[in-house]
């Protein structure tokens, strides 16, 4: 007869300090090792996977694109001023 093992026994534990001062014994997740009560589900996904996505005007890519455009405009105005 095969020996039945508890699959949860080998999983890493949360380890966050509880109010009682002892480490939490809930199972932690892979991303940061904490359980969902101690921050394991914290943080929203970036981009369109986030449910609050509207237009993307404040996305990293849009900010980088605006920064590049401003640099080009600045350079163009400097060139035009030199020609005068």
Secondary structure by P-SEA (a helix, b strand, c coil): cbbbbccccccccccccccccccccccccccccccccccccccccccccccccccccccaaaaaaaaaaaaaaaaaaaaaaaac
